[in-house]
């Protein structure tokens, strides 16, 4: 039988099976990526082709979104069987399930040096007002002063976005010359979770969570004097790029953020005219052709839009990163030099320092009765102060020691309060170590580190009449050392492409003051009736918009720079040491952090303005990178939706040839096949790079260093001197890394510096043996 006839019969059989089962089958939302250049000539528009493709496998399925800018295709609700049939249709590249993503939940301008006179003229320039930052998050509370448009001129003429109308969102009042766009995307969310309960959520761009207002005002909020959270962190609150415009795209709801909505928002944001996209959202690690954010970011990058994403809050465990694609700027989190101490005073005279943002009536200055929650419960997990686990007769009028884990920190305080407790000491366990994150608790409370927690717990259990109180110390600045890497910040290595170092860099992400919603209190708890204009929150969700705003700042200073050049400037000028010369500490270990933890280091905006040299990348470079991953033409087409590209079988591809500003050097560990042991010998890995001069002419010389426990790595840079005669000139070099065999799982770090005496162009090096 002819192959075409056989295929037609098989398709007909599948359709008959579908028609008999579609009534009872469960539908879920899918994203269908289509090959743009395979549209049949009989269709005048791609949307008509998509309609016909969908109707051919279902007479009831409807298109949710059509994608045409950062992707080509559509999303729809399908049964699993319909999805399998659709995947076999001509022109269909892939059919991917709609994937839930999750949020990675002011002194920083001064801490970052943005108050310097040599930086301020750029922040206040007219070019800064031409840059538009698109924030994909939980929406916006537009009435906040951080969205004031005083001093801003007309909206940029090439802006094509809109401020949509909804029952609680009047565009005439909500948007202005600062907040120039506001949209919302919920079709994928509602397809997966059911219709939005509008008594609980606003089906509009309005932010009822707080996260989106916080991230957008961090990136580009206007300056607001006399800002604070309940008296803490008093000063002027301002975003990283105060004159940049903002456009918000609400894609996250109470039960998550769905990939079909995210992709639709990215599609709109790029078409609207955004220059930078900020996504404090992640969904774990996935192949790039299956990752909707990676797909959208690739096509945004091709159109000159930088995409900044949070690294994730799953640290300090290794290999916990999200948003791993090399065309994404992946941001981890560190502290700033500000803290909010709250001291635990025990009846035995010992004192311990924690942190808190509590602002209500204080506890007595003299210690009062104190009890460990594990001794005030009938529940096996009562030590965690989970709802309904504490016995009121045991805790009434006492300070309660709770242990961290499972439920939210602020909820533990509410549990103590509801049981009649007077205050709470919350102790970290091994999972969080010594990391301290401040909260605006509903009762007098403080968070302490694991070591102090163990001592306090021993006292509470062993003393026949334990007592304690908490003294609140307000706001302290000038805390040293700072920054330190946050323990929660997700770490490498990169599990999708070990040859690409991630995260790219770190920025402030601990105890960050920024705008907040008017819908909930600072804890986000239903029982919290307080309403604040600003809140203090921690997470890589907070560090990401710092870099998004700084990218807007650099785009204003250098309008002709590509997204890769901007990222390179931020990375190669980042610092990894304190002024003393000691390495930036990791709070999780108390030891210096490594490139696997913080990538290139901590962002340093004043130096990024004039980096000297940059590692630039074009779309073709990323396509060669995908070939190095052995991606098929179909997989590449699902990412590079505007290209009809195939890898050249006669060309040699390698991930080590991608012109990235950092180096991830993977050595193979030779194994004796009979003994199963590591053999002696050396391995050599070669990386290729090129540098583009964006400064004045100069001669740059290379210095490379490496540190590996139990071994050494020999590094040869060829040539080791680059002479740039003019701006825009490009020079190439290779780096040869040679190392003896090491046990699998070994790692090390190094650094490559190019310097002309004025500029230092620094690249981190991360070594691993697999």
C-alpha positions as CSV (number, residue, x, y, z in Angstrom):
1,X,0.0,0.0,0.0
2,X,1.3,3.5,-0.8
3,X,2.8,5.3,2.1
4,X,0.5,8.4,1.7
5,X,-2.6,6.2,1.6
6,X,-1.4,4.3,4.7
7,X,-0.7,7.6,6.6
8,X,-4.2,8.9,5.7
9,X,-5.9,5.7,6.9
10,X,-3.9,5.8,10.2
11,X,-4.9,9.5,10.7
12,X,-8.5,8.7,10.0
13,X,-8.4,5.8,12.5
14,X,-7.0,8.1,15.1
15,X,-9.7,10.7,14.4
16,X,-12.4,8.0,14.8
17,X,-10.9,7.0,18.1
18,X,-10.8,10.6,19.2
19,X,-14.4,11.2,18.3
20,X,-15.5,8.3,20.4
21,X,-13.6,9.3,23.5
22,X,-13.4,13.1,23.3
23,X,-16.6,13.7,25.3
24,X,-15.1,12.0,28.4
25,X,-11.4,12.8,28.0
26,X,-9.9,15.6,30.1
27,X,-8.6,18.6,28.3
28,X,-5.5,20.5,29.2
29,X,-3.8,23.5,27.6
30,X,-0.9,23.0,25.2
31,X,1.4,25.3,23.3
32,X,1.8,24.3,19.6
33,X,4.9,25.5,17.9
34,X,4.5,25.8,14.1
35,X,7.1,26.1,11.3
36,X,6.4,29.6,10.0
37,X,7.8,28.9,6.5
38,X,5.7,25.8,6.0
39,X,2.4,27.7,5.8
40,X,0.5,26.4,2.8
41,X,0.0,29.1,0.1
42,X,-3.8,28.8,0.3
43,X,-3.8,30.5,3.6
44,X,-3.4,34.3,3.5
45,X,-2.5,34.5,7.2
46,X,-0.8,32.1,9.6
47,X,-3.8,32.4,12.0
48,X,-6.0,30.8,9.4
49,X,-3.6,27.9,9.0
50,X,-3.6,27.5,12.8
51,X,-7.4,27.4,12.8
52,X,-7.5,24.8,10.1
53,X,-4.8,22.7,11.9
54,X,-6.8,22.7,15.1
55,X,-10.2,22.0,13.5
56,X,-8.8,19.1,11.7
57,X,-8.3,17.2,14.9
58,X,-11.1,18.6,17.0
59,X,-14.5,20.2,16.3
60,X,-14.7,21.7,19.8
61,X,-11.2,22.9,20.8
62,X,-10.6,26.6,20.6
63,X,-7.4,28.6,20.3
64,X,-6.4,30.4,23.5
65,X,-3.5,32.6,22.1
66,X,-1.8,33.1,18.7
67,X,1.9,33.8,18.9
68,X,3.7,35.7,16.2
69,X,6.6,37.7,17.6
70,X,8.6,35.6,20.2
71,X,7.1,32.3,18.9
72,X,5.1,31.1,16.0
73,X,2.1,29.0,16.7
74,X,-0.8,28.9,19.1
75,X,-2.1,27.5,22.4
76,X,-5.3,25.5,22.9
77,X,-7.1,23.1,25.2
78,X,-6.7,19.5,24.0
79,X,-7.1,16.0,25.2
80,X,-3.8,14.0,25.3
81,X,-5.0,12.0,22.3
82,X,-5.7,15.2,20.3
83,X,-2.3,16.5,21.2
84,X,-0.6,13.4,19.9
85,X,-2.6,13.6,16.6
86,X,-1.9,17.3,16.2
87,X,1.9,16.7,16.7
88,X,1.8,14.6,13.5
89,X,0.2,17.3,11.4
90,X,2.4,19.0,8.7
91,X,4.1,22.1,9.9
92,X,3.8,21.3,13.6
93,X,7.2,21.5,15.3
94,X,6.2,20.5,18.8
95,X,3.2,20.2,21.1
96,X,4.2,21.1,24.7
97,X,2.0,20.9,27.8
98,X,1.2,24.2,29.4
99,X,3.8,24.3,32.2
100,X,3.3,26.1,35.6
101,X,6.1,28.4,36.6
102,X,6.5,30.1,40.0
103,X,7.5,33.4,41.4
104,X,11.0,33.7,42.9
105,X,9.9,35.4,45.8
106,X,16.0,51.7,49.6
107,X,19.2,51.7,49.9
108,X,20.4,49.7,46.9
109,X,20.9,52.7,44.6
110,X,23.5,54.1,47.0
111,X,25.0,50.6,47.7
112,X,25.4,50.1,43.9
113,X,27.0,53.5,43.4
114,X,24.1,55.0,41.4
115,X,24.2,58.2,43.4
116,X,27.7,59.1,42.1
117,X,27.9,62.3,40.0
118,X,29.5,60.5,37.0
119,X,26.5,58.2,36.9
120,X,23.6,60.6,37.6
121,X,23.8,62.4,34.3
122,X,22.9,59.2,32.5
123,X,20.1,58.4,34.8
124,X,18.6,61.8,34.2
125,X,19.2,62.0,30.5
126,X,16.6,62.2,27.8
127,X,17.8,58.9,26.4
128,X,17.0,57.2,29.7
129,X,13.3,58.2,29.3
130,X,13.2,56.5,25.9
131,X,13.9,53.0,27.4
132,X,10.9,50.8,28.3
133,X,11.1,48.0,30.8
134,X,8.5,45.3,30.5
135,X,7.8,43.4,33.8
136,X,6.0,40.0,33.7
137,X,4.7,39.3,37.1
138,X,1.5,39.6,39.3
139,X,0.5,43.0,37.9
140,X,0.6,46.5,39.3
141,X,-0.9,48.8,42.0
142,X,-0.9,51.9,39.8
143,X,-1.8,54.4,42.6
144,X,1.6,54.1,44.2
145,X,3.8,57.2,44.2
146,X,6.6,55.1,42.6
147,X,4.6,55.4,39.4
148,X,4.5,59.2,39.5
149,X,5.3,60.7,36.0
150,X,6.4,64.1,37.1
151,X,9.2,65.4,35.0
152,X,8.8,62.9,32.2
153,X,8.1,64.0,28.7
154,X,5.7,62.4,26.1
155,X,5.5,58.6,25.8
156,X,8.1,57.4,23.2
157,X,6.6,57.6,19.8
158,X,7.4,54.0,18.8
159,X,5.4,52.6,21.7
160,X,2.6,50.3,20.5
161,X,1.3,48.9,23.8
162,X,-1.9,49.7,25.7
163,X,-3.3,50.1,29.1
164,X,-6.3,47.7,29.1
165,X,-9.6,48.4,30.8
166,X,-11.1,46.2,33.5
167,X,-13.8,46.6,36.1
168,X,-11.2,47.7,38.8
169,X,-8.7,49.2,36.4
170,X,-9.5,52.5,34.7
171,X,-6.7,53.1,32.1
172,X,-7.3,56.8,32.2
173,X,-6.4,56.9,35.8
174,X,-4.0,53.9,36.1
175,X,-1.6,54.7,33.3
176,X,0.5,57.8,32.6
177,X,3.8,58.8,31.2
178,X,5.6,56.5,33.7
179,X,3.4,53.5,33.7
180,X,2.7,53.4,29.9
181,X,1.2,49.9,29.5
182,X,-0.7,47.3,31.5
183,X,-2.1,44.0,30.2
184,X,-3.2,40.7,31.8
185,X,-3.0,37.1,30.5
186,X,-5.1,34.4,32.2
187,X,-6.4,32.1,29.5
188,X,-3.8,29.4,30.2
189,X,-4.2,29.8,33.9
190,X,-8.0,29.5,33.7
191,X,-7.7,26.6,31.3
192,X,-5.6,24.7,33.9
193,X,-7.2,25.8,37.2
194,X,-10.7,26.8,36.3
195,X,-12.3,30.3,36.1
196,X,-10.8,33.0,38.2
197,X,-12.8,33.6,41.4
198,X,-13.1,37.4,41.2
199,X,-14.0,37.7,44.8
200,X,-10.4,36.5,45.5
201,X,-8.5,37.7,42.5
202,X,-8.8,40.7,40.1
203,X,-9.2,39.7,36.5
204,X,-7.3,42.7,35.4
205,X,-3.7,44.1,35.5
206,X,-4.2,45.1,39.2
207,X,-1.8,43.5,41.6
208,X,-3.4,41.8,44.6
209,X,-0.3,39.9,45.6
210,X,2.4,42.7,45.9
211,X,5.2,40.8,44.1
212,X,4.6,42.6,40.7
213,X,4.5,46.1,42.2
214,X,7.6,45.3,44.2
215,X,9.6,44.1,41.2
216,X,8.5,46.8,38.8
217,X,9.3,49.6,41.2
218,X,12.6,48.1,41.9
219,X,13.5,48.1,38.3
220,X,12.3,51.6,37.3
221,X,10.2,53.2,40.1
222,X,10.3,57.0,40.4
223,X,12.0,58.5,43.4
224,X,9.8,58.7,46.5
225,X,11.2,60.6,49.5
226,X,10.5,59.6,53.1
227,X,9.7,56.1,52.2
228,X,9.8,53.2,54.7
229,X,8.1,50.1,55.9
230,X,6.5,50.8,59.2
231,X,9.4,53.1,60.0
232,X,12.1,50.7,58.9
233,X,14.6,51.5,56.0
234,X,13.7,55.2,56.0
235,X,14.9,57.2,53.0
236,X,14.2,57.9,49.4
237,X,12.9,54.8,47.5
238,X,13.8,54.7,43.9
239,X,14.2,52.2,41.1
240,X,17.5,51.4,39.3
241,X,16.4,53.5,36.2
242,X,14.1,56.2,37.5
243,X,13.4,57.8,34.1
244,X,12.7,54.6,32.2
245,X,9.1,53.8,31.4
246,X,7.3,50.8,32.7
247,X,4.9,48.3,31.1
248,X,3.4,45.5,33.2
249,X,2.1,42.2,32.0
250,X,0.2,40.2,34.6
251,X,0.9,36.5,34.0
252,X,1.0,35.2,37.6
253,X,-2.1,34.4,39.6
254,X,-2.9,32.8,43.0
255,X,-2.1,29.3,41.7
256,X,0.9,30.0,39.5
257,X,2.1,31.4,36.2
258,X,1.4,29.3,33.1
259,X,3.7,29.1,30.1
260,X,1.0,29.8,27.5
261,X,0.3,33.1,29.3
262,X,3.9,34.0,29.8
263,X,4.7,33.4,26.1
264,X,1.7,35.5,25.1
265,X,2.9,38.3,27.3
266,X,6.4,38.1,26.0
267,X,5.0,38.1,22.4
268,X,3.0,41.3,23.2
269,X,5.8,43.0,25.1
270,X,8.3,42.7,22.3
271,X,5.8,43.8,19.7
272,X,4.7,46.7,22.0
273,X,8.3,48.1,22.0
274,X,9.9,47.1,25.3
275,X,13.7,47.2,25.4
276,X,14.2,45.1,28.5
277,X,12.0,42.3,29.9
278,X,12.1,41.3,33.5
279,X,10.8,38.0,34.7
280,X,11.2,37.0,38.4
281,X,9.7,33.6,37.4
282,X,11.1,30.1,37.0
283,X,10.2,26.6,36.4
284,X,13.3,24.5,36.9
285,X,15.7,23.2,34.3
286,X,14.5,22.0,30.9
287,X,15.9,21.6,27.4
288,X,15.7,25.0,25.7
289,X,13.3,23.8,23.0
290,X,10.9,22.8,25.8
291,X,11.3,25.9,27.9
292,X,8.8,28.6,27.0
293,X,10.8,31.4,28.7
294,X,13.9,30.3,26.8
295,X,12.0,30.2,23.5
296,X,10.5,33.7,24.1
297,X,13.8,35.1,25.3
298,X,15.6,33.9,22.2
299,X,13.3,35.7,19.8
300,X,13.2,38.8,22.0
301,X,17.0,38.8,21.9
302,X,16.9,38.5,18.1
303,X,14.9,41.8,18.2
304,X,17.4,43.5,20.4
305,X,15.5,43.0,23.7
306,X,17.5,41.9,26.8
307,X,15.7,39.4,29.0
308,X,16.6,39.2,32.7
309,X,15.4,36.4,34.9
310,X,15.8,35.3,38.5
311,X,18.1,32.3,39.2
312,X,15.7,30.7,41.7
313,X,15.5,30.4,45.5
314,X,16.4,26.7,45.8
315,X,19.9,27.2,47.2
316,X,22.3,26.5,48.8
317,X,22.0,23.0,47.1
318,X,24.0,22.6,43.9
319,X,22.5,22.4,40.5
320,X,19.2,24.1,41.5
321,X,19.1,26.9,38.9
322,X,16.2,28.1,36.6
323,X,16.5,30.1,33.4
324,X,19.7,28.5,32.1
325,X,19.7,29.6,28.4
326,X,22.8,31.6,27.5
327,X,20.7,34.3,25.9
328,X,19.0,35.0,29.2
329,X,20.7,37.1,31.9
330,X,20.3,34.9,35.0
331,X,20.6,36.7,38.4
332,X,21.4,35.4,41.8
333,X,21.0,37.3,45.1
334,X,23.2,38.9,47.7
335,X,22.8,41.2,50.7
336,X,23.3,45.0,51.1
337,X,24.9,46.8,53.9
338,X,21.7,47.3,55.8
339,X,20.1,45.2,58.5
340,X,17.2,45.2,61.0
341,X,18.5,43.6,64.2
342,X,16.3,42.3,66.9
343,X,18.0,40.8,70.0
344,X,16.9,37.8,72.0
345,X,17.6,38.3,75.7
346,X,17.4,35.1,77.8
347,X,16.9,34.8,81.5
348,X,20.3,33.4,81.9
349,X,21.9,36.6,80.7
350,X,22.8,35.5,77.2
351,X,21.9,37.6,74.2
352,X,21.6,36.6,70.5
353,X,21.1,38.8,67.4
354,X,18.4,38.1,65.0
355,X,16.3,40.2,62.5
356,X,12.8,41.6,62.5
357,X,10.6,44.2,61.0
358,X,8.0,44.1,63.8
359,X,6.7,47.6,64.6
360,X,3.9,47.2,67.1
361,X,3.8,47.3,70.9
362,X,7.1,45.8,72.2
363,X,7.6,43.1,74.8
364,X,8.6,44.0,78.3
365,X,12.3,44.8,78.6
366,X,12.6,42.2,81.3
367,X,12.4,38.5,80.2
368,X,9.0,36.8,80.5
369,X,8.0,33.1,80.4
370,X,9.6,31.2,77.5
371,X,8.7,27.8,76.0
372,X,9.8,25.6,73.1
373,X,6.9,24.9,70.8
374,X,7.7,21.2,70.8
375,X,6.8,21.2,74.5
376,X,3.5,23.0,73.9
377,X,1.8,20.6,71.5
378,X,0.3,17.2,71.0
379,X,1.4,17.2,67.4
380,X,4.6,15.5,66.1
381,X,5.4,18.6,64.1
382,X,4.4,21.1,66.7
383,X,7.9,22.4,66.9
384,X,7.2,24.0,63.5
385,X,4.2,26.1,64.8
386,X,1.9,25.0,62.1
387,X,-1.8,25.9,62.2
388,X,-3.7,24.2,65.0
389,X,-0.7,22.5,66.6
390,X,-0.1,24.7,69.7
391,X,-1.9,24.3,73.0
392,X,-3.2,27.7,74.2
393,X,-3.0,26.7,77.8
394,X,0.8,26.0,77.3
395,X,1.7,29.2,75.4
396,X,-0.6,31.9,76.6
397,X,1.4,35.0,77.6
398,X,4.7,33.4,76.8
399,X,7.4,33.9,74.2
400,X,7.4,30.7,72.0
401,X,10.5,29.2,70.3
402,X,9.4,27.9,66.9
403,X,11.6,26.1,64.3
404,X,11.6,27.0,60.6
405,X,10.2,24.7,58.0
406,X,7.2,23.8,55.8
407,X,4.9,26.8,56.5
408,X,5.7,30.5,56.0
409,X,7.7,32.3,58.6
410,X,5.0,35.0,59.2
411,X,2.3,32.3,59.5
412,X,4.2,30.7,62.4
413,X,4.0,34.0,64.2
414,X,0.2,34.2,63.5
415,X,-0.2,30.6,64.9
416,X,1.6,31.7,68.1
417,X,-0.5,34.9,68.3
418,X,-3.8,33.0,67.8
419,X,-2.8,30.6,70.6
420,X,-2.3,33.5,73.0
421,X,1.5,33.7,72.8
422,X,3.1,37.0,73.5
423,X,6.1,36.7,71.1
424,X,8.1,34.3,68.9
425,X,11.7,33.4,68.5
426,X,12.0,31.7,65.1
427,X,15.1,29.5,64.7
428,X,16.7,28.4,61.5
429,X,17.4,24.7,61.1
430,X,20.2,23.1,59.1
431,X,18.3,23.8,55.8
432,X,18.7,27.6,56.3
433,X,21.8,27.8,58.5
434,X,22.8,31.3,59.4
435,X,20.8,33.2,56.8
436,X,18.5,35.8,58.3
437,X,15.6,37.3,56.4
438,X,13.5,40.0,58.1
439,X,9.7,39.9,58.2
440,X,7.0,42.4,59.4
441,X,5.5,40.0,61.9
442,X,2.1,40.4,63.5
443,X,3.5,39.9,67.0
444,X,6.9,40.6,68.5
445,X,9.2,38.1,66.8
446,X,12.7,37.7,65.5
447,X,14.5,35.2,63.3
448,X,17.8,33.8,64.5
449,X,20.4,31.5,62.9
450,X,20.8,27.8,63.4
451,X,23.7,28.0,65.9
452,X,21.9,30.5,68.2
453,X,18.7,28.5,67.8
454,X,20.4,25.3,69.1
455,X,21.7,27.2,72.2
456,X,18.4,28.8,72.9
457,X,16.5,25.6,72.4
458,X,18.8,23.8,74.8
459,X,18.1,26.6,77.4
460,X,14.3,26.5,76.8
461,X,14.2,22.7,77.4
462,X,16.7,22.3,80.2
463,X,16.0,25.4,82.4
464,X,13.2,24.8,84.9
465,X,11.9,28.3,84.5
466,X,13.1,29.7,81.1
467,X,12.4,33.3,80.3
468,X,13.1,35.5,77.3
469,X,12.3,38.8,75.6
470,X,13.1,40.5,72.3
471,X,14.6,44.0,71.9
472,X,14.1,45.6,68.5
473,X,17.1,47.6,67.1
474,X,15.5,49.4,64.2
475,X,17.5,50.0,61.0
476,X,21.3,49.7,60.9
477,X,23.5,50.6,57.9
478,X,27.1,50.1,57.1
479,X,26.9,46.4,58.0
480,X,30.1,44.6,57.1
481,X,31.0,42.4,55.3
482,X,28.6,43.2,52.5
483,X,27.5,41.9,50.2
484,X,27.4,38.3,51.1
485,X,25.8,35.6,48.9
486,X,22.3,34.7,50.1
487,X,21.9,31.0,51.1
488,X,18.6,30.7,49.2
489,X,20.2,31.9,45.9
490,X,20.2,28.9,43.5
491,X,23.5,27.5,42.5
492,X,25.2,25.9,39.5
493,X,26.4,23.9,37.8
494,X,24.2,24.3,34.7
495,X,22.3,21.0,34.4
496,X,21.2,21.6,30.8
497,X,24.6,22.8,29.4
498,X,27.5,22.3,31.8
499,X,29.7,24.3,29.4
500,X,27.8,27.5,30.2
501,X,28.3,29.0,33.6
502,X,25.2,30.1,35.5
503,X,24.1,32.2,37.3
504,X,25.6,35.1,35.3
505,X,26.0,37.4,38.3
506,X,24.3,38.5,41.6
507,X,22.6,41.7,42.7
508,X,20.9,42.9,45.9
509,X,18.0,40.5,46.8
510,X,17.8,40.4,50.6
511,X,15.5,42.8,52.6
512,X,14.8,45.0,49.6
513,X,12.4,48.0,50.1
514,X,10.1,48.7,47.1
515,X,6.5,49.5,46.3
516,X,3.6,47.2,47.5
517,X,0.0,46.5,46.7
518,X,-2.9,48.0,48.6
519,X,-4.8,44.7,48.6
520,X,-2.8,42.9,51.3
521,X,-0.6,43.7,54.2
522,X,3.1,43.3,54.3
523,X,2.9,39.6,55.4
524,X,0.4,38.7,52.7
525,X,-1.7,36.9,55.3
526,X,-5.5,37.3,55.3
527,X,-5.3,38.2,59.0
528,X,-3.0,41.1,58.3
529,X,-5.1,44.2,58.1
530,X,-2.2,46.6,57.8
531,X,-1.7,48.5,54.5
532,X,1.6,49.9,53.5
533,X,3.0,51.7,50.4
534,X,6.3,49.9,50.6
535,X,7.4,46.5,51.7
536,X,10.7,44.8,52.4
537,X,11.0,41.4,50.6
538,X,13.8,39.0,49.8
539,X,14.5,36.6,47.0
540,X,16.1,36.3,43.6
541,X,12.8,37.9,42.5
542,X,14.2,41.1,44.0
543,X,17.7,40.8,42.5
544,X,16.4,40.2,39.0
545,X,14.7,43.6,38.6
546,X,17.8,45.3,39.9
547,X,19.7,44.0,36.9
548,X,16.7,44.7,34.6
549,X,16.8,48.3,35.6
550,X,20.6,48.5,35.3
551,X,20.3,47.0,31.8
552,X,17.9,49.8,31.0
553,X,20.4,52.3,32.4
554,X,23.2,50.8,30.2
555,X,20.9,50.8,27.1
556,X,20.3,54.5,27.7
557,X,24.0,55.2,27.9
558,X,24.8,52.9,24.9
559,X,21.7,52.7,22.6
560,X,23.6,50.7,20.0
561,X,24.7,47.9,22.3
562,X,23.2,44.5,21.8
563,X,21.7,42.5,24.7
564,X,24.9,40.4,24.8
565,X,27.1,43.5,25.0
566,X,25.0,44.8,27.9
567,X,25.2,41.5,29.7
568,X,29.0,41.3,29.1
569,X,29.5,44.8,30.5
570,X,27.6,43.9,33.6
571,X,29.5,40.6,34.0
572,X,33.0,41.6,33.2
573,X,33.0,44.6,35.6
574,X,31.4,42.7,38.5
575,X,33.5,42.3,41.6
576,X,34.3,39.1,43.6
577,X,36.3,40.6,46.5
578,X,35.8,43.1,49.3
579,X,38.2,46.1,49.4
580,X,40.3,44.0,51.9
581,X,41.0,41.5,49.1
582,X,39.0,38.7,50.8
583,X,36.5,36.9,48.6
584,X,32.8,37.6,48.9
585,X,31.4,35.2,51.5
586,X,28.6,32.7,51.0
587,X,26.4,32.9,54.1
588,X,25.5,29.2,53.7
589,X,29.1,28.1,54.3
590,X,30.8,31.1,55.9
591,X,33.5,30.7,53.2
592,X,34.2,32.6,50.0
593,X,31.7,31.9,47.3
594,X,32.7,30.4,43.9
595,X,31.7,31.1,40.3
596,X,29.2,28.2,40.6
597,X,27.5,30.3,43.3
598,X,27.7,33.8,42.0
599,X,28.8,33.6,38.4
600,X,30.9,36.7,37.5
601,X,30.3,38.2,40.9
602,X,28.4,41.2,42.3
603,X,27.1,43.8,39.8
604,X,29.0,47.2,39.8
605,X,27.0,49.7,37.7
606,X,29.4,52.6,37.6
607,X,32.2,50.4,36.1
608,X,29.7,48.7,33.7
609,X,29.2,52.1,31.9
610,X,32.8,51.9,30.6
611,X,33.8,48.3,30.5
612,X,36.6,48.8,27.9
613,X,35.8,45.6,26.0
614,X,32.8,43.4,25.6
615,X,32.1,39.8,24.5
616,X,29.4,40.3,21.9
617,X,27.1,37.7,20.4
618,X,24.7,37.6,17.4
619,X,21.9,35.3,16.6
620,X,24.1,33.1,14.4
621,X,26.4,32.5,17.3
622,X,23.6,31.1,19.3
623,X,22.4,28.9,16.4
624,X,25.9,27.4,16.2
625,X,25.7,26.8,19.9
626,X,22.4,24.9,19.5
627,X,24.1,22.8,16.8
628,X,26.9,22.0,19.3
629,X,24.1,20.6,21.6
630,X,23.2,18.2,18.7
631,X,19.7,19.8,18.5
632,X,17.7,18.7,15.4
633,X,16.5,21.1,12.8
634,X,13.0,20.8,14.3
635,X,14.2,21.5,17.8
636,X,16.2,24.6,16.6
637,X,13.1,25.8,14.6
638,X,11.0,25.6,17.8
639,X,13.5,28.1,19.4
640,X,14.5,30.3,16.5
641,X,11.1,30.7,15.1
642,X,11.9,33.2,12.4
643,X,14.8,31.2,11.0
644,X,14.9,28.3,8.5
645,X,18.2,26.9,9.8
646,X,20.0,23.6,9.6
647,X,23.4,22.7,11.1
648,X,26.2,22.3,8.6
649,X,27.5,18.7,8.7
650,X,30.9,19.9,7.4
651,X,31.3,22.4,10.2
652,X,32.8,21.8,13.6
653,X,30.5,23.0,16.5
654,X,31.4,23.2,20.2
655,X,29.7,24.9,23.1
656,X,33.2,26.1,24.2
657,X,33.2,28.3,21.1
658,X,30.3,30.4,22.2
659,X,31.6,33.9,22.9
660,X,30.3,34.0,26.5
661,X,31.8,36.4,29.1
662,X,32.5,33.5,31.5
663,X,34.2,30.1,31.2
664,X,32.8,26.7,32.4
665,X,35.5,24.2,31.7
666,X,34.4,20.6,31.9
667,X,37.1,17.9,32.1
668,X,36.2,14.3,31.4
669,X,37.4,11.9,34.1
670,X,38.9,8.9,32.4
671,X,37.7,5.6,34.0
672,X,39.5,2.3,33.7
673,X,36.7,0.1,32.3
674,X,37.9,-3.0,34.2
675,X,38.8,-1.6,37.6
676,X,36.3,1.2,37.5
677,X,38.9,3.7,38.8
678,X,40.2,7.0,37.6
679,X,43.3,6.7,35.5
680,X,46.3,9.0,35.4
681,X,46.9,11.5,32.6
682,X,45.9,15.0,31.6
683,X,43.0,16.5,29.7
684,X,43.0,19.6,27.6
685,X,40.0,21.7,26.8
686,X,40.2,24.7,24.5
687,X,37.8,27.7,24.5
688,X,37.6,30.3,21.8
689,X,36.6,33.9,22.4
690,X,36.6,37.4,20.8
691,X,36.6,40.8,22.4
692,X,35.2,44.0,20.9
693,X,36.6,47.4,21.9
694,X,33.9,49.8,23.1
695,X,36.3,52.3,24.6
696,X,39.4,54.1,23.6
697,X,42.4,52.5,21.8
698,X,44.6,50.4,24.1
699,X,46.8,47.4,24.6
700,X,45.3,44.7,26.9
701,X,47.3,42.0,28.6
702,X,45.9,38.8,30.0
703,X,46.5,37.3,33.4
704,X,44.9,33.9,34.3
705,X,44.7,32.2,37.7
706,X,43.3,28.9,38.9
707,X,42.6,27.2,42.2
708,X,41.8,23.5,42.5
709,X,41.9,21.6,45.7
710,X,44.3,18.6,45.3
711,X,45.5,19.6,41.9
712,X,46.3,22.3,39.4
713,X,45.1,23.6,36.1
714,X,47.5,25.1,33.6
715,X,46.0,28.0,31.6
716,X,47.5,29.3,28.3
717,X,46.0,32.4,26.7
718,X,47.0,32.9,23.0
719,X,47.7,35.6,22.2
720,X,48.2,37.0,25.7
721,X,48.2,40.6,24.4
722,X,45.6,42.3,22.3
723,X,46.2,45.7,20.6
724,X,43.1,47.7,19.8
725,X,43.7,50.6,17.5
726,X,40.1,51.9,17.3
727,X,36.6,51.6,18.7
728,X,34.6,48.7,17.4
729,X,37.6,46.7,16.5
730,X,37.3,42.9,17.3
731,X,40.2,40.6,18.4
732,X,40.1,36.8,18.9
733,X,42.0,34.6,21.3
734,X,42.0,31.0,22.6
735,X,42.4,29.7,26.1
736,X,43.8,26.2,26.6
737,X,43.1,24.6,30.0
738,X,45.2,21.5,30.9
739,X,44.6,19.5,34.0
740,X,45.5,16.1,35.5
741,X,42.7,13.6,36.2
742,X,40.6,14.2,39.2
743,X,37.8,12.2,40.8
744,X,34.4,12.7,39.2
745,X,32.6,15.6,41.0
746,X,35.8,17.6,41.7
747,X,35.6,21.3,41.0
748,X,37.7,24.5,41.1
749,X,37.7,28.1,40.1
750,X,39.8,30.7,38.4
751,X,39.7,34.1,36.8
752,X,40.9,35.6,33.5
753,X,41.7,39.3,33.5
754,X,42.4,41.5,30.5
755,X,43.7,45.0,31.5
756,X,45.0,48.1,29.7
757,X,45.8,49.8,33.0
758,X,42.5,51.6,33.1
759,X,39.9,48.9,32.4
760,X,39.9,45.4,33.8
761,X,37.8,43.0,31.8
762,X,37.2,40.0,34.1
763,X,35.8,36.6,33.4
764,X,35.1,33.9,36.0
765,X,36.3,30.3,35.3
766,X,34.6,27.3,36.8
767,X,36.2,23.9,36.5
768,X,34.4,20.6,36.9
769,X,35.4,17.0,36.4
770,X,32.7,14.7,35.0
